Amino acid sequence: MTLIQNDFCADVVAPFAGVASEPEIYIADEAPQDFFAREALLDAAFGPARFEKTAERLREGRLPAEGLAVVMKHEALLMGTLRLWHVDAGGADALMLGPLAIAKPYRSRGFGRRMMAEALFRAFAAGHRAVLLVGDAPYYEAFGFSRRVTRGLTLPGPVDEARFLGLELATGALQGAQGLVRATGRLEPARLREAA
């Protein structure tokens, strides 16, 4: 993967530096055949409570942003997943990141950071201006995420405010953003049928 210098790139490159690379491990676009392995990985990482989380309200019944659902594989084995979703962040177009999960045998080896760097680069290259997430601040602050840019925003359910973070890929992208974060991504085909 090649990173291009930009407004946020220094924050992305710093945690990525020094991460070991293994030739049989690679990041690719998520494919339909990854569905069952991805769901099993998410179940193992987060358990059934993952469906009760507030961030899930912004994902259910929606498709991830095009080109921004990625998997990490070790040969043919799915070992990591990360998706980004279209949202309206109080009047500003943004993406919601999550969930990010790495299979247990591969954790604490920098693979999550590799996936984050790839996803943020793809989002920037596609012209997206801001990314939101709910997650562990010390981990995500290394990529430039902060609570500062989400202070005027609320999520559709309870959340620990210290974990509600944002990153401006373009300076000022969330300036003046106020109010509820709403899902705006494409509906899943089944939801389209229900709507009809």
C-alpha positions in Angstrom: 0.0 0.0 0.0 1.2 3.5 -0.8 0.2 6.4 1.3 0.2 9.9 -0.1 1.1 12.9 2.1 -2.0 14.9 3.0 -3.6 16.8 5.9 -4.1 13.7 8.0 -1.4 11.4 6.6 1.2 12.1 9.3 -1.2 10.8 11.9 -1.9 7.7 9.9 1.8 6.9 9.0 3.1 7.2 12.6 1.3 4.2 14.1 1.8 2.3 10.8 5.6 2.7 10.8 7.5 -0.4 11.9 4.5 -2.8 11.5 5.8 -6.1 10.2 4.6 -7.2 6.8 4.1 -10.8 5.9 3.7 -11.5 2.1 0.9 -14.1 2.6 -1.2 -11.5 4.6 -3.0 -8.9 2.5 -5.9 -6.5 2.6 -8.7 -6.8 -0.1 -12.2 -5.6 -0.8 -14.8 -7.6 1.1 -16.5 -10.1 -1.1 -19.9 -11.8 -0.8 -18.1 -15.1 0.0 -16.6 -13.5 3.1 -20.0 -13.1 4.8 -20.0 -16.2 7.0 -16.3 -15.9 8.0 -16.8 -12.2 8.8 -19.9 -12.8 11.0 -18.0 -15.6 12.8 -15.1 -13.2 13.4 -17.4 -10.5 14.7 -19.3 -12.9 17.0 -16.0 -14.1 18.5 -14.7 -10.6 18.9 -17.8 -8.9 20.3 -20.3 -11.5 21.2 -24.1 -11.2 20.7 -24.0 -7.8 22.5 -22.6 -6.3 19.3 -26.2 -6.0 18.0 -27.2 -3.9 21.0 -24.6 -1.2 20.5 -25.7 2.3 19.5 -23.4 2.4 16.5 -25.3 -0.6 15.2 -28.3 1.6 14.8 -26.4 3.4 12.1 -25.5 0.2 10.3 -28.6 -2.0 10.4 -30.4 -2.4 7.1 -27.7 -0.5 5.3 -24.8 -1.3 2.9 -21.3 -0.1 3.7 -19.8 2.7 1.7 -18.6 1.5 -1.7 -15.0 0.5 -1.7 -14.8 0.9 2.1 -15.5 -2.6 3.3 -12.2 -4.3 3.6 -10.9 -7.6 4.9 -7.5 -8.8 5.9 -6.6 -12.4 4.9 -3.8 -14.8 5.7 -3.7 -16.8 2.5 -7.4 -17.7 2.3 -8.3 -17.3 6.0 -10.2 -14.1 6.9 -8.4 -12.7 9.9 -9.6 -9.1 10.0 -12.6 -6.9 9.0 -13.3 -3.2 8.8 -16.2 -1.3 7.3 -17.2 2.4 6.9 -20.8 3.6 6.5 -22.3 6.8 5.1 -23.9 9.1 7.8 -25.1 12.6 8.1 -23.2 14.2 11.0 -25.5 17.0 12.1 -25.6 18.5 8.6 -22.1 17.3 7.4 -21.5 14.3 5.2 -19.3 11.8 7.0 -18.4 8.1 7.4 -18.9 6.0 10.5 -16.1 3.5 11.1 -16.7 0.1 12.5 -16.6 -2.5 13.6 -12.9 -3.2 13.3 -12.0 -6.8 14.4 -8.9 -8.9 14.2 -9.0 -12.7 14.9 -7.5 -13.5 18.3 -4.3 -15.3 17.0 -3.3 -12.2 15.0 -4.0 -9.5 17.7 -1.3 -7.2 19.1 0.8 -7.5 16.0 -0.1 -4.3 14.2 -2.7 -5.7 11.8 -5.5 -3.5 13.1 -3.3 -0.5 12.5 -2.6 -1.7 8.9 -6.4 -2.0 8.3 -7.0 1.5 9.8 -4.3 3.1 7.6 -5.7 1.4 4.5 -9.3 2.4 5.3 -8.5 6.0 6.1 -6.3 6.3 2.9 -9.2 4.8 0.8 -11.7 7.2 2.4 -9.4 10.2 1.8 -8.7 9.1 -1.8 -12.4 8.8 -2.5 -13.0 12.4 -1.4 -14.6 11.7 1.9 -14.1 14.6 4.4 -14.7 13.2 7.9 -14.9 9.9 9.8 -16.6 9.2 13.1 -16.4 6.2 15.4 -17.1 4.9 18.9 -14.0 3.3 20.3 -11.0 3.3 22.6 -9.6 6.8 22.6 -5.9 5.9 23.3 -5.9 3.6 20.3 -7.7 5.8 17.8 -6.0 9.1 18.9 -2.9 7.7 17.2 -4.7 8.2 13.9 -5.8 11.7 14.7 -9.3 11.0 16.0 -10.4 13.2 18.9 -13.5 14.1 20.9 -13.0 17.8 20.0 -14.7 17.5 16.6 -17.8 15.5 17.9 -18.8 17.7 20.8 -21.8 19.1 19.0 -23.0 15.7 17.8 -25.2 13.0 19.4 -25.8 9.4 18.5 -29.1 7.6 18.3 -28.7 5.9 21.7 -26.5 5.8 24.8 -22.8 6.0 24.4 -19.8 6.9 26.5 -19.0 10.4 25.2 -15.3 9.9 25.8 -15.4 7.1 23.2 -17.3 9.1 20.5 -14.5 10.4 18.3 -14.0 12.0 14.9 -11.3 12.7 12.4 -11.5 15.5 9.8 -9.9 14.3 6.5 -10.4 17.8 5.2 -9.8 20.7 7.6 -13.0 22.1 9.0 -15.2 19.3 7.6 -17.1 19.0 10.9 -16.9 22.7 11.8 -20.4 23.7 12.9 -21.8 20.2 12.8 -24.6 20.0 15.4 -27.2 17.4 16.3 -28.1 13.8 15.6 -25.9 11.5 13.5 -28.2 9.7 11.0 -27.6 6.8 8.7 -27.7 7.8 5.0 -26.1 4.8 3.2 -27.8 2.7 0.6 -30.4 0.2 1.9 -29.7 -3.5 1.8 -31.7 -5.2 -1.0 -34.1 -6.9 1.5 -34.8 -3.4 3.1 -35.5 -2.1 -0.4 -38.1 -4.8 -1.0 -39.7 -4.0 2.4 -39.8 -0.3 1.6 -41.5 -1.0 -1.7 
